[in-house]
Amino acid sequence: MADQKLRIVALISIKQESREQLLPVFKTLIEETRKEEGNISYVLTNDVKDQNSFVFVEEWKSQEAINQHMASAHFVAFQGQIKDHLAAVPQVKILSEHF
């Protein structure tokens, strides 16, 4: 699995009063993550029925690339910046392709 492309789907629900404060935080994370060598795609989407529900859709070259991302300064900073603004525990799925 180390050399296999992987996708991540991460659901993040934030408190309504935190939305405007967190949008620039999301933008910084996206900009920095897209510079990572192991990143193929990193997109933030928003639930059309719930503006406080976000979904990151990511594609990575390998599990090692994901590990490096999760240890990166910008991702660690992001986690610290959002922790008090979460409405629920984030749901994260790491997915591999079958066909």
C-alpha positions in Angstrom: 0.0 0.0 0.0 3.0 2.3 0.5 3.3 3.0 -3.3 -0.4 2.9 -4.0 -2.4 6.1 -4.8 -4.9 6.9 -2.1 -7.8 9.2 -1.6 -9.1 10.8 1.5 -12.5 12.1 2.2 -12.7 14.1 5.4 -16.0 15.6 6.8 -15.6 18.6 9.0 -18.6 20.3 10.7 -17.8 23.7 12.3 -19.8 25.9 14.6 -21.9 28.5 12.8 -20.3 31.4 14.5 -16.8 30.2 13.4 -17.4 30.0 9.7 -16.0 33.4 8.6 -13.0 33.1 10.9 -12.1 29.7 9.6 -12.5 30.3 5.8 -9.0 31.9 5.6 -7.6 29.0 7.7 -9.0 26.5 5.2 -7.5 28.6 2.4 -4.1 28.6 3.9 -4.1 24.8 4.5 -5.2 24.2 0.9 -2.5 26.5 -0.6 0.3 24.9 1.4 -0.9 21.3 0.9 -1.1 21.7 -2.9 2.6 22.5 -2.8 3.5 19.1 -1.2 5.3 16.8 -3.5 3.1 13.8 -2.7 -0.2 15.6 -3.2 -2.1 15.0 -6.4 -5.3 16.9 -5.6 -6.7 18.7 -2.6 -10.2 20.2 -2.8 -12.5 21.7 -0.2 -16.2 21.4 -0.9 -19.2 22.7 1.0 -22.5 21.0 1.6 -25.1 23.0 -0.3 -27.7 22.3 2.4 -25.4 23.1 5.4 -22.8 25.9 5.0 -21.0 24.8 8.1 -20.3 21.3 6.8 -17.2 20.9 4.7 -15.7 17.9 2.9 -12.0 17.7 1.9 -11.5 15.5 -1.1 -7.8 14.6 -1.4 -5.6 12.4 -3.6 -2.1 11.3 -2.6 0.7 9.5 -4.3 1.2 7.1 -1.3 0.6 6.5 2.3 4.0 8.0 3.0 2.9 11.2 1.3 -0.2 11.2 3.7 2.0 10.6 6.7 4.3 13.5 5.7 1.3 15.8 5.2 -0.2 14.9 8.6 3.2 15.8 10.2 3.7 19.0 8.2 3.8 22.3 10.1 0.8 23.7 8.2 -1.4 20.7 8.9 -0.4 20.6 12.6 -1.2 24.4 12.8 -4.5 23.8 11.1 -5.5 21.2 13.6 -4.7 23.6 16.4 -6.6 26.4 14.8 -9.9 24.5 14.3 -10.1 22.3 17.4 -12.2 24.8 19.4 -14.5 25.5 16.4 -15.6 22.0 15.6 -19.3 21.1 15.9 -18.5 17.4 15.8 -15.6 15.0 15.6 -14.2 15.0 12.0 -14.8 11.9 10.0 -11.9 10.8 7.9 -11.8 7.9 5.4 -8.7 6.8 3.6 -9.7 5.0 0.4 -7.9 2.8 -2.2 -9.1 2.1 -5.7 -10.1 -1.4 -6.8 -10.3 -0.9 -10.5 
